[in-house]
Each structure stands twice: as C-alpha cells, then as structure tokens.
Amino acid sequence: MKEEILSHLDDPATLEKLYRSNKSIFKESLLEVSKEVEGNPAIEFWKARLSYDSNSISWGVKNELIYVVIGCFIAGLIAKLPDIFSISKDFYFPRNIGFIVFPVLIAYFAWINKLSRQVVGFFAGFISICIIYINSLPNNLESDTLILACIHLPLLLWVVLGVSFAGEKYKNINPRLEFLRFNGEAAVICAVIGIAGALLTAITFGLFELIGINMEPIFEKYIIVFGLPSVPILAAFLTQTNPQLVNKVTPIIAKLFSPAVLIMLTAYLIAIFYTGKDPYNDREFLLIFNILLIGVMALIFFSIAEHSVKGKISLDIWVLMLLSLVTIIVNGIALSAILFRISEWGITPNRMAVLGSNILMLVHLLMIAFKIFKTIKGKTQDLEVGKSIASFIPIYAIWTIIVVFLFPLVFNFQ
C-alpha cells in the first residue's frame, strides 16, 4: 500500500478509497511514507486526521450496521435449524458449525471490498459444495475421516474468509499479514464481548431467580443460540471500523505472551524428561502435545504479523527466534512419535492427518527460524519474516482440502 499512497498523493479520492479498504495498514504505510516525503500537504492532512484520537466508538455507515444486525440474525437462525426442522444436533452441529458464522463474514468482507459478482458467485458455489459434501458423508460417529473432515472444514472456510478479507489483492503478501493481525485483534474483542456477556447472563439469572423465574430454558433456546454466533460477527465489525480499539493492546499481548510461552515451553520440555512421560506410546499425551504445538504456532504467527510492521530489530525478535527453535524441538518430538506409531501399528486416517500437519509445520518453522536468523544478522529486512508466514498459508489450505475431500475416499469412509 505504501507504493499506492506515493503514486496517488495528488488524488484525494483514491487516498480515501485506500483508507477505507484497510484503515490500520493505511495508517502504518502513511507513517512510513511521511518519513520519506516531507512537507507534502496531503501527507500532513492525513497525519493530522489519523493522529486524532476519538473517544467515541464508530458504528460504521448505516448500511454496515444494518448488515451486521441482519447477519447476526441469520447466523442465529442457522444455529436454530435443528430445533426448527427436528434435525439431530449430533448430526448437524459437528458438520455445519463452520457454516453458522463464516458465510456471514465472507459475505460482509466481499461486500465492503466491492468484489465482483464472479468472485461472490465463486464463494457461494464453493460454500454450497462444502455444505452438500459434508452433509452427504455417511452418518458414522466413529468414522475417523468424518471427524477429520468436520475439524478441517472450518479451517478451509477460514482460508476463504482470508481471500474475501484481502479482496482483489489476495495474492499479495501484505493483505495476508493484515488478515492474521485482524484475527488476533478480533479474538481480543471476542474475549471482551464474551466476558461482558457472561457477566450479563449471571446477573440476569440471579435477578430473575430472586423473583422465582427460571431463565435457563429461554437462554438455552434463544439467547445463547442467537448470542454466541453474534460475538465473532460483532467483533469482526468493530475491529474493522475501529482499528484503534485494540491496535495498542495486541502488541502488548504479543510482547507479554511470547516470552512467557517461551519459558513455559522450555520448562515443559524439561518436565517431560523428568517425569518420564512417553508421547510414543501414550495416545492422549501425543494429542495434547500436538494441540500445544498448534497453539504455540498460532502465537508465533500472530507475534510476527504484529512485529513485521515495526521494521526494526529489537529484543522481541530474539524472543521469537528462541521460541521458534524450541517449537521446532517440540515439533520434532511430535513428528518422531507419530512416525513411531505408524511403524508399530500401521497407517490410520488420524495418524496420516497428524503426520502431514506436523511435516508442514516443521518445514514452516524452519523457514521462519531461518528468516529470523537472517534478520538478526542484518542480511534481510524484518518484513521478510512476515512474508515467510503469509506465503505458506496456501500450502496449509491445500493440505486442508486433501484431508476434507480426499481422506474419506482414500480410507473408504473409515
């Protein structure tokens, strides 16, 4: 976006369009441009505009707010379908949990990015195929491939959301990094809304209980069903229209949690050897081990996405380097454990899914660690670390497609 701002300094309409397309990345790019171009009236105007701190919350334009209200209602209605049509919840929710919120968010970003009808049609067609496919799989609750497909399908929808978020520039690296940052900021807003909602629920239950009215059935049937899907939709809307809400909080979270997780993970590895826990023969332990690995990977991704916009080497980059190295060790243990289990007890859908995921994560971590090392040595720019993360997202998407669509066929729906 920096190049676009530089080439349109005399075009106020284009600058406004760039600002509305992605407010936070526009602000960061403009600050970089202001260091290179001094005294330009357009730059000075935008610096004054962007540095103005408003205490009020922006609810966007009228049409956006109406869309969010309608989107929350539609998401709640989708979650309510099992009650409306007497569908088994055990059948419906594992297969369709991703279709409650993601299509609404995909449509929202497609709308605000003014994507073409062809692109919107592609999104609609792809989501429709996914809905038909996942609900057509044999109803066998013990099927590993069904469980894997249900787990990975929301990840695939998340990738489609990223494409919708990036708009026409989905092939570029910067929009992908911005999408990762957006996820972290939206997660913070989700947590705040969730805590507020939990407090409101507790107060409501307590007050009505004092007068002898049990609110639990009403909350279960209506409030929770419509309220829970509304949280991520509202969080995405607030993050998009009010980037100032958490743009100072998320860097602090990244700064605090990265060293804390590094210490925890190092202590955890030492404790594994001390206690003699065996991930090679303990299936549950290996499962928790991989969940831990995914969580740490997510933190690394988010921290680097935050750090890549700073453009300077600091203590944070050293922490991320050490965290990457420790996570490579954790990944190596998990990968060796799953290879051991395959050699001892053969190939199963679960083992193949974990094996493929661990190999991808190991390769990705090695790439990240190498880029961070080159950054520390001054042989490459800090932004290259972020690019190494963003460029790998399509590979994860391809693996997700394989697990969702090919695993059930290859393993005969086992």
C-alpha positions, 0 to 999 in steps of 0.5 A: 500500500505504501507504493499506492499512497506515493503514486496517488498523493495528488488524488484525494479520492483514491487516498480515501478509497485506500483508507477505507479498504484497510484503515490500520495498514493505511495508517502504518504505510502513511507513517512510513511514507511521511518519513520519506516525503516531507512537507507534502500537504496531503501527507500532513492532512492525513497525519493530522486526521489519523493522529486524532484520537476519538473517544467515541466508538464508530458504528460504521455507515448505516448500511454496515450496521444494518448488515451486521444486525441482519447477519447476526440474525441469520447466523442465529437462525442457522444455529436454530435449524435443528430445533426448527426442522427436528434435525439431530444436533449430533448430526448437524452441529459437528458438520455445519458449525463452520457454516453458522458464522463464516458465510456471514463474514465472507459475505460482509468482507466481499461486500465492503471490498466491492468484489465482483459478482464472479468472485461472490458467485465463486464463494457461494458455489464453493460454500454450497459444495462444502455444505452438500459434501459434508452433509452427504458423508455417511452418518458414522460417529466413529468414522475417523475421516468424518471427524477429520473432515468436520475439524478441517472444514472450518479451517478451509472456510477460514482460508476463504474468509482470508481471500474475501478479507484481502479482496482483489489483492489476495495474492499479495503478501501484505493483505495476508499479514493484515488478515492474521493481525485482524484475527488476533485483534478480533479474538481480543474483542471476542474475549471482551464481548464474551466476558461482558456477556457472561457477566450479563447472563449471571446477573440476569439469572440471579435477578430473575431467580430472586423473583422465582423465574427460571431463565435457563430454558429461554437462554438455552433456546434463544439467547445463547443460540442467537448470542454466541454466533453474534460475538465473532460477527460483532467483533469482526465489525468493530475491529474493522471500523475501529482499528484503534480499539485494540491496535495498542493492546495486541502488541502488548499481548504479543510482547507479554505472551511470547516470552512467557510461552517461551519459558513455559515451553522450555520448562515443559520440555524439561518436565517431560524428561523428568517425569518420564512421560512417553508421547510414543506410546501414550495416545492422549499425551501425543494429542495434547502435545500436538494441540500445544504445538498448534497453539504455540504456532498460532502465537508465533504467527500472530507475534510476527504479523504484529512485529513485521510492521515495526521494521526494526530489530529489537529484543522481541525478535530474539524472543521469537527466534528462541521460541521458534527453535524450541517449537521446532524441538517440540515439533520434532518430538511430535513428528518422531512419535507419530512416525513411531506409531505408524511403524508399530501399528500401521497407517490410520486416517488420524495418524496420516492427518497428524503426520502431514500437519506436523511435516508442514509445520516443521518445514514452516518453522524452519523457514521462519527460524531461518528468516529470523536468523537472517534478520538478526544478522542484518542480511534481510529486512524484518518484513521478510519474516512476515512474508515467510508466514503469509506465503505458506498459508496456501500450502496449509489450505491445500493440505486442508482440502486433501484431508476434507475431500480426499481422506474419506475416499482414500480410507473408504469412509473409515 
